[in-house]
Amino acid sequence: MSKKYQEVMKNHGKSFYWASYFFGEKQMLDVSLLYTFCRRVDDIADELSSEIAIVELRKLVDEMEGKAEPSFLIKDLLGLFNRGHVRIDCARKLIEGATFDIEGKEIRTEADLMVYCYKVAGVVGLMMCPILGVKKEEAMAFAIDLGIAMQLTNICRDVLEDAMNGRTYIPLEELEKVGLTRGDLQNINSNPKGLRALVERYLDLADYFYESAYDGLAHIPLRSRLVIIIAAKLYRGIGKKIERNRYKVLEGRTYLTKLQKITVTFSCLRDICSRRFWTAKSHDDSLHEAIKGEWEPA
């Protein structure tokens, strides 16, 4: 089964799979198992009707809580949770984020966006920490920041695809301010000025969270630290490519070529030589203003 989990990550999480070559075998298996669970939650939300998706997500929760016979995936996941001290409440929060999508709720404000990013990605950073060997409680805030940064990158990259699926993650209030509607995001190959400005804004916001995440790298054991800096740089590289393309996100999904991934990977050598790769800073708690009450340290 473990090889099957690795195949899921290889096929769907290409940027992270590229970086994960630096993991040891056991970490690779645990990370791919967690990724497969997260992917399962995403697939339920994206591929099933809302009625069936709600039932399937409820089933996952029941399996995790011992109220139903667990599937092989959930059995393995519970083993990981028990063995690695991964917080099951984070898995529930991830499912809560997927439920938000299924129920067709709206992201009206930037605060709504931050809460959504925390639920669908920040909690993944929290679940990754024990697997990576991170033990310090103060490291958790930085893990959340990396998840939020990556999710903001995803949102900017997938504006067209999400709009075609009836979803809009750029806050509606911000779209209204620049005179755009949800329908405008479905206009393939158009390049409205207002949308360019918003994509630029949210990629800039992602950069703030990436920078914060880098400030916490020193909390991660060295081998895992190399994986995380490479994965972060690859994701951030997608945003930089969108920027070079003048934020034309309605022309299709932006991705890094293999050569670009190699270039980004080697560029991490500069980061390894930097002071903050080895010395952690204090976290800027103002970044979490919008998610107060959503998470508490264990």
N, C-alpha and C positions, 0 to 999 in steps of 0.2 A: 504493500500500500504506500510505503514511503516514497518509492520512485514515482508513483502516480501523482503524489502531491508536488513533487519537483517538476513534473511535466506541466502541471497546471500553472505554476509560477513561470516556467519557461515560455509558455504559450501566451500568457496574458499579462505578466508583469515584467516586460522585457528589460526595462531600465534597472529595476531592482535585481533581476536575475543576473544581469551583466555584472553588477557590483558584488553579488553574493559569491563569486568564485573565490573570494578571499576568506570565506567562512571555513571553519572546520566541518567535518562531515556531520557531527551531531547537531551543531547549530544550524547547518543547512537544512537538515530534516525538520527541525522544530520550526524554523522560519517558514519553510514551504508548507507545513501543516497549518500554521496560523494564516498564511496567505490564502490557502485553499478554503478555509472557513470564511474569511472575509469575502473571497470571490463568490462563494456559495450564496452569501447574504445579498451581494450585488446582483447576481444572476436572478435570484428570486424577485427582487424589486424591478429588474429591467425587462425580464422575459415573460413573466406570467401576468395574467389578468389580475386586477386589484383584489378581487374576492379570493382567488386561489392563493395569491401572494401573502395576504394577511394570515390565512390558515397555515401556510407553510412556515412563516416566521414564528407564529405562535407555537408551532410544533417544535421548532428549534429551541425555543425557550423552555418548553416542557421537557425536552430531552436533556437539556443542560441542568435543569432543576430536579431531575429524577422523577418527573411526573409521567413520563412515557419512555418506552424502550428506545435507547439511543441508537442512532445509525453508527456505522463504522467510523465515519468522520467525527461525530460527536464523542464517541468513546475515546478516540485518539486525542481529541481536543481536551477532554476532561482529564485525561492522563497528563497532558502537557500542563494544564492549569495546576494540577496537584503537585506534579514533579517540579515545575518551575516557578510556583507561587505567582502565576499570572492571575490577575484579578478578573473574576467572572462578571463583576458588575460592569466592566468595560465592554465585554461582549454583549451584554444586555443593552448598553448605551448605543453600540453600533447598530443593533437591530432596531432600536428606537429611531435612529437616523434614517434607516431604510424605510421604516413605516411612514415617516414624514413624506418621503417621495411617493410611496404607494397611495397615500391618502390625498395626494395632490395639493398639499398645503403650500402656501406662498412664502417666499423670502421677500419681504417688503423693505426691510431696512438693513443697513450694514451690520447692526447687532444681530439680526436674524441670521445673516450669513456666517458670522463668527461662530454662533452656536451650532449651526449646521456643520460647519467644517470641523468643529471639535467632535461632534457625535460620529461623523463618518470617517474621520482621519486622525484627529488628535488622540482618540482612545486607542487607535492602532499603535501609535507611538508608545503609549503607556503599556500596552500588552507586549510590545517588543522588548521593553527594558529588561525584564528578568531573563529573557532568552539571550540577550546580549551580555548578560553578566553585570548589568548596572544595578548597584545596591543602594546608592545614596538617594535619599528622598528628594534632595534639592535638584537632582537631575531630571525629575519627572516633568517639570514645567518646560524644560528645553525640548523634551521629547514631544510634548504636545505641540510646541511651536513648529517643529519640523513637519509633523502631520498636517497642520493647518497650512503651512507654506506649500506643501505638495498639492493639497486639495485646491488651493487657490490657483495654482498652475494648471491643474486639470480643468477647472471651471473655465479659465480663459482659453485654453486649447480647444475645449469641446463645446463652445457656444453654439455652433451650427448643429452639431449632432444632438445636443440636448434639446434645442428648440424644435428640431424635427420630431423628437419623441415627446413633445408637449411639456418640456421642463425648462424653467428659466432660473438660473442661480445668481445672475447679476441682480442685485436688489431692484425691485420694481420702482421704488421711489427714485433711484438714480437714473433708471431708464426714462422715467417721466420727465425728469429735469432736463434731459437732452433731447426731448421730443421723440422718443422711440417707443414702440410697442413690442409686445412679444412677437407679433407677426413679422416685424421688421427683421428679426433675428433668423428668419427662415429664408431670407432672400439670398440665395446662393450667388456667390461672386460679387455681391454688392460690398461697399466699403464705407458705410456711413461714418461721418466725422465723429458724431457723438459716441458711437460704439468704440471707435479707436481710442477715444479719450478714456472711456471706462475700462477697457482692457488694459491700457497703460496704467491706470490708477491701481487696479487690483494686482497687476504684476509687481508694481512698486510696493504694494502692501505685502505681497508674498516675500519680497526681498527683505523687508523688515523682519519677518518671521524666520527666514533663512539665516539672516545675520545673528539673530538671537540663538537659534539652534547651534550655530557654529561656536557661540560663546560657551556652550555646555559640552562640547565634544570631549573635553578632558575627563569627564565623569565616566566615559565608556572605556572598557578595557581595550588595549591597543589594537588587537586584530580586528575586533568588531568596529572600532573607531574608523579604520580604513574603509570598511564596507559602507558605513554610514556617510562618510564624507564623499565617497564616490557616488553613491546613490543620490545624495542631495545635490551634488554638482550636475549630475545627469538631468535630474528633474529641472533644476534651475536653468540648465542649458536649453531646455525646451522653451522656457519663457524668454530667454535671450534671443532665440531664433525667431520667435514671434515678433519681438521688438525689431529685429533686423528686417523682417518682412513687413514692417510698418503696420503691425497689428491687424493684418487682413485675415481675421479668423473665420470669416464667412466663405473663404475659398477652400476650406477643407482642413483636416487635422494636421497639425505640425508634429513632426517626429524627428529624432536625430538619426542620421545614417550611421553605419558601423564605423566609418572613418571619423565622424564627429564624436562618437562615443570613445574611440581610442584617444582622440585629442583631449577630450575632457578628462579622461582618466589620468593621462600623463600630466595634465595641468594641476592635478591634486598634489603633485610633488611640492609645489610652492606652499600649499596649505600645511603640509606636513612639517615644513620648516618654520612655520609661523608660531608665534608665542601662544596664541590661543588654542592651537592644536594640543598643547601640553598643559595649559593653565586655564582653568575655568573661571568665569566671571560670575558676578551675582546676576540673578534674573531680573528683568524689568517687568514687574508685576502689572504695570499699566497695560501691557499687551493682552492681559486676560480679563480686563474690565468687563467685557461682554459675556464672559462665560462663568462669572462668579456664581456659585451655587450649583453649577453643572458637575463639578468634580471636587473631591476633597482628597488630600493625601491619605494613604492607608494608615 
